[in-house]
Amino acid sequence: MQKITLTVVEAAELIGVSQTTIYTMARENQIPHARVRGRILFHREVIESWLRGELKVKSHA
């Protein structure tokens, strides 16, 4: 059974970028994520939809 959420390390591996890139993208709201008690988590299905271009990230700017 696959986990529903991904850590920064797992998201970086899935997408094929560095962990630093994931942290930067999350900080700049370029990738859908959630913060839970200081941790950054990613919902696997949301990330997969985002990668396919089916989901846009809302900017807080």
C-alpha positions in Angstrom: 0.0 0.0 0.0 1.3 3.4 -1.0 1.5 6.2 1.5 -0.9 9.1 1.0 1.7 11.8 1.9 5.2 12.4 0.8 8.1 13.9 2.7 10.4 16.5 1.1 12.9 13.7 0.4 10.2 11.5 -1.3 8.8 14.4 -3.3 12.3 15.3 -4.5 12.9 11.7 -5.6 9.5 11.5 -7.3 9.9 14.8 -9.2 13.7 14.3 -9.9 14.9 17.5 -8.2 17.0 18.2 -5.1 15.5 18.6 -1.7 16.7 22.3 -1.7 14.6 22.8 -4.8 11.6 21.3 -3.1 12.0 23.6 -0.1 12.4 26.6 -2.4 9.3 25.7 -4.4 7.3 25.2 -1.2 8.4 28.5 0.3 7.5 30.3 -3.0 4.2 28.5 -3.2 5.2 26.9 -6.6 4.2 23.4 -5.5 1.1 22.3 -3.6 2.0 21.3 0.0 0.8 21.4 3.6 2.6 22.3 6.7 2.0 20.0 9.7 3.7 20.9 13.0 6.6 22.5 11.1 7.0 19.6 8.5 6.3 20.1 4.9 4.1 17.3 3.4 2.8 16.6 -0.1 -0.3 14.7 -1.0 0.8 12.0 -3.5 -2.3 12.3 -5.7 -2.2 16.1 -5.7 1.5 16.1 -6.7 0.9 13.6 -9.5 -2.0 15.8 -10.8 0.2 18.8 -10.6 3.0 17.1 -12.5 0.5 16.2 -15.3 -0.5 19.9 -15.5 -4.0 19.2 -14.2 -3.6 21.4 -11.2 -2.5 25.0 -10.8 -1.0 26.3 -7.5 -2.7 29.4 -6.0 -0.2 32.2 -5.4 -0.4 34.1 -2.2 1.3 37.1 -3.6 
